[in-house]
Amino acid sequence: MTTTQPVDALAEPVARVGGGWTASLALANAAIWVGWYGPLQILLASQAERFAPGAGMSKETMLAWVTGAGAVVSLVATPLFGALSDRTTSRWGRRTPWIVAGAAGGAVALLLLAGAGGLWTMAAGWCLVQLTLNASWAAVTAAVPDRVPRLQRGAVGGWLGAAQILGVVGGTGLATLGGGVGTGYAACAVFTLAGVLPYVLRHPDPRLPVTDRPVWSWRGFLAGFWLSPRRHPDFAWAWLTRFLVNLSNGIGLLYLLFYLRDRVRYHDPEQGVLILTAVNAAMLLATVVVAGVWSDRVGRRKPFVYWSGLLMAVATALIAGWPTWPGAIVASALLGLGFGVFASVDFALMTDVLPKARDRGKDLGVINIANSLPQVVAPVIAAPIVTYLGGYRTLYLVAAVIGLAGAVFVGRIRAVE
């Protein structure tokens, strides 16, 4: 053990990370998103359509229950595993053990989900996927404030945002082209595990000395998950901004397959989802890295978040007002442009408002609840709107208003320009 280890593990990083480090971390991030979005975009909806008649409910309701249950697990898992990784003193570092264990567990869970025979086994399998992959994701995201200096985080966040959407496209593609539900899950499982290996094998994680680990107590551990908005207002406003924008996006994505089938009447809705995802990804990739680098150079975050949120709100409203295949393509392109800017710059903004270096994993886990909670709230909002309160037009108008609110609230953050 060297005397520099505490500095490596806990101090604010000052040395810029290289392209190889960023690329391998981005690949690990993409692999986790493949494990999530292959099921979310295609496979879970296909299973819901198959199992719903036997369960006496609509396919929309079944999908909402399953994804909602998984999101509840995610709400707990992300901050929990982030906090546990903060305290890990393994010889392989704080983050690496959780990245590997989570990805391996996620691969197994995806294979189990492929064998689901009804609502309960489907829900149990998806909950296990969320539990394990969130353990890996909490550690991957915590690596950024651990290793990346502040004025490089926009660029790194841009590459992670690009990896995220490539993971969504890759997961959708593997699920669609696999030839069936079982083979789709198997392909996603293999990629999820293989994708994290380059990072953990090539880039050793700084070890936390046992002497720097906080003294354990259940009371202190549980109390640490509450970050008072009064004491940390910038953290609270940043969290709310991310929550509302992700809720708007989650509402739109949840029923995309059904929207194309039942409202747009597209001839091949599964293929349509893949095409729209690819259009969205192409536009996102055109902006995500550029926006992050630009944000680093000008030293500002809030204007980027504001205008990206506004653009996404406009695109979502367009889906409501133009329910055609060309309308869906245009809206997907605009959403990709907006989310590309948001994904990179908002991530950098979040790391800039973290309260303590010692709790980076836990605090990022709390922030990432703003990604998971919308998965719980979105079905609660979406299902009754589609069924009873005006259908898809009303649904997407509501999503637009929510996203616009998220863009406005970023102005309340004081410590970041």
JONOR-V710335 format. One record per pair of residues at least 4 apart in sequence whose C-alpha atoms are under 8 Angstrom apart, sorted by the first residue. I is the first residue (numbers start at 0). J is the second residue. Records with the same first field share a line. If there is no record, write none. Layout:
BEGIN
I: J  J
END
This chain:
BEGIN
0: 4
3: 7
4: 8  205  206  207  208
5: 9  10  206  207  208  211
6: 10
7: 12  205  206
8: 145  205  206  207
9: 145  356  357
10: 145  356
11: 144  145  148  356
12: 144  145  146  147  148  149
13: 147  148
14: 147  148
15: 147  148  151
16: 20  21  146  147
17: 21
18: 22
19: 23
20: 24  198  202
21: 25  155  158
22: 26  158
23: 27  195  197  198
24: 28  139  159  195  198
25: 29  158  159  162  163
26: 30  162  194  195  198
27: 31  139  191  194  195  196  197  198
28: 32  136  139  159  162  163  166  195
29: 33  159  162  163  164  165  166  167  194
30: 34  166  190  191  192  193  194  195
31: 35  102  132  135  136  166  191
32: 36  163  164  166  167  170
33: 37  166  167  168  169  170  171  187  190  191
34: 38  105  106  109  128  132  170  187  188  190  191
35: 39  128  129  167  170
36: 40  41  166  167  170  171
37: 41  42  167  169  170  171  172  173  174  183  184  187
38: 42  43  44  170  171  174  184
39: 43  44  66  253
40: 44  171  252  253  256  272
41: 45  171  174  175  256  269
42: 46  174  180  183  184
43: 47  62
44: 48  58  62  256
45: 49  180
46: 50  180
47: 51  58  59  61  62  118
48: 52  58
50: 54  58  116  117  118
51: 55  56  57  58  61  118
52: 56  57  58
54: 117  118
56: 60  61
57: 61
58: 62
59: 63  254  382
60: 64  382
61: 65  118
62: 66
63: 67  378  379  382
64: 68  122  378
65: 69  118  121  122  125
66: 70  122  125  374  375  378
67: 71  374  375  376  378
68: 72  122  126  375
69: 73  122  125  126  127  128  129
70: 74  126  129  371  372  374  375
71: 75  371  372  375
72: 76  126  129  130
73: 77  126  129  130  133  368  371  372
74: 78  368  371  372
75: 79
76: 80  129  130  133  134
77: 81  133  134  136  137  364  365  367  368
78: 82  137  224  360  361  362  363  364  365  367  368
79: 83  361  364
80: 84  97  133  134  137  138  360  361  364
81: 85  134  137  138  141  359  360  361  362  363  364
82: 86  358  360  361  362  364
83: 87  361
84: 93  94  97  138  360
85: 93  94  357  358  359  360  361
86: 93  207  212  213
87: 92  93  94  207  212
88: 92  93  206  207  208  209  212
89: 93  96  206  207
90: 206
91: 95  96  203  204  205  206
92: 96  203  204  205  206  207
93: 97  204  205  206  207
94: 98  138  139  141  142  204
95: 99  138  199  203  204
96: 100
97: 101  134  135  138
98: 102  134  135  136  138  139  195  199
99: 103  135  192  195  196  199
100: 104  131  134  135
101: 105  131  132  133  134  135  136
102: 106  131  132  135  191  192  195
103: 107  192
104: 108  128  131  132
105: 109  127  128  129  130  131  132  188  191  192
106: 110  128  187  188  189  191  192
107: 111  188
108: 112  124  125  127  128  131
109: 113  124  125  128  184  185  187  188
110: 114  181  184  185  188
111: 115  124
112: 120  121  124  125  184
113: 180  181  184  185
114: 181
115: 120  121  124
116: 120  121
117: 121
118: 122
119: 123
120: 124
121: 125
122: 126
123: 127
124: 128
125: 129
126: 130
127: 131
128: 132
129: 133
130: 134
131: 135
132: 136
133: 137
134: 138
135: 139
136: 140
137: 141  360  363  364
138: 142  360
139: 143
140: 360  363
141: 145  359  360  363
142: 146  147
143: 147  152  155
144: 148  149  350  359
145: 356  359
147: 151  152  155
148: 152
149: 347  351
150: 295  296  298
151: 155  292  295
152: 156  291  295  346  347  350
153: 157  290  291  292  293  294  295  343  344  346  347
154: 158  288  289  290  291  292  295  343
155: 159  288  291  343
156: 160  288  291  342  343  344  346  347
157: 161  287  288  289  290  291  292  339  342  343  344
158: 162  287  288  343
159: 163  343
160: 164  287  288  339  342  343
161: 165  283  284  287  288  339
162: 166
163: 167
164: 168  280  283
165: 169  280
166: 170
167: 171  276
168: 172  273  276  277  280
169: 173
170: 174  187
171: 175  273  276
172: 176  177  273
173: 177  183  186  187
174: 178  179  180  182  183  184  186  187
175: 179  183  269  270  273
176: 183
177: 182  183  186
178: 182  183
179: 183
180: 184
181: 185
182: 186
183: 187
184: 188
185: 189
186: 190
187: 191
188: 192
189: 193
190: 194
191: 195
192: 196
195: 199
196: 200
197: 201
198: 202
199: 203  204
207: 211  212
208: 212
215: 219  220
216: 220
217: 221
218: 222
219: 223
220: 224
221: 225
224: 361  362  365
226: 230  231
227: 231  232  235
228: 232  233  234  235
231: 235  354
232: 236  412
233: 237  352  411  412  413  414
234: 238  349  352  353  354
235: 239
236: 240  408  409  411  412
237: 241  348  349  352  409  412
238: 242  349  366  369
239: 243  369  405  408
240: 244  404  405  406  408  409
241: 245  345  369  370  405
242: 246  368  369  370  372  373  405
243: 247  369  373  401  402  404  405
244: 248  308  401  402  403  405  406
245: 249  369  370  373  402
246: 250  370  372  373  374  376  377  398  401  402
247: 251  398  399  401  402
248: 252  398  402
249: 253  373  374  377
250: 254  377  378  380  381  394  395  398
251: 255  315  394  395  398
253: 377  378
254: 258
255: 259  272
256: 260  268  269  271  272
257: 261  262  268
258: 262  263  391
259: 263  264  265  268  271  272
260: 264  265  266  267  268
262: 322  391
263: 322  323  324
265: 271  324
267: 271
268: 272
269: 273
270: 274
271: 275
272: 276
273: 277
274: 278
275: 279  327  328  331
276: 280  331
277: 281
278: 282  328  331  332  335
279: 283  331  332  333  334  335  336
280: 284  335
281: 285  332  335
282: 286  332  333  335  336  339
283: 287  334  335  336  337  338  339  340
284: 288  335  339
285: 289  336  339
286: 290  336  339  340
287: 291  338  339  340  341  342  343
288: 292  339  343
289: 293
290: 294  303  339  340  343  344
291: 295  340  343  344
292: 296
293: 297
294: 298  299  300  303  344
295: 299
298: 416
299: 303  415  416
300: 304  344  345  347  348  415  416
301: 305  348  409  410  415  416
302: 306
303: 307  340  341  344
304: 308  340  341  344  345  406  409
305: 309  406  407  409  410
306: 310  337  406
307: 311  336  337  338  340  341  406
308: 312  337  338  341  402  403  405  406
309: 313  337  402  403  406
310: 314  333  334  336  337
311: 315  333  334  337  338  399  402  403
312: 316  398  399  400  401  402  403
313: 317  399
314: 318  330  331  333  334  399
315: 319  330  334  395  396  398  399
316: 320  395  396  398  399
317: 321  326  330
318: 322  326  327  330  392  395
319: 391  392  393  394  395  396
320: 392
321: 326  327
322: 326  327
323: 327
324: 328
325: 329
326: 330
327: 331
328: 332
329: 333
330: 334
331: 335
332: 336
333: 337
334: 338
335: 339
336: 340
337: 341
338: 342
339: 343
340: 344
341: 345  346
342: 346
343: 347
344: 348
345: 349
346: 350
347: 351
348: 352  415
349: 353  366
350: 363
351: 415
352: 414  415
353: 359  362  363
354: 358  362
355: 359
358: 362
359: 363
360: 364
361: 365
362: 366
363: 367
364: 368
365: 369
366: 370
367: 371
368: 372
369: 373
370: 374
371: 375
372: 376
373: 377
374: 378
375: 379
376: 380
377: 381
378: 382
379: 383
380: 384
381: 385  394
382: 386
383: 387  388
384: 388  389  390  391  393  394
385: 389  390  391  393  394
386: 390
388: 393
389: 393  394
390: 394
391: 395
392: 396
393: 397
394: 398
395: 399
396: 400
397: 401
398: 402
399: 403
400: 404
401: 405
402: 406
403: 407
404: 408
405: 409
408: 412
END
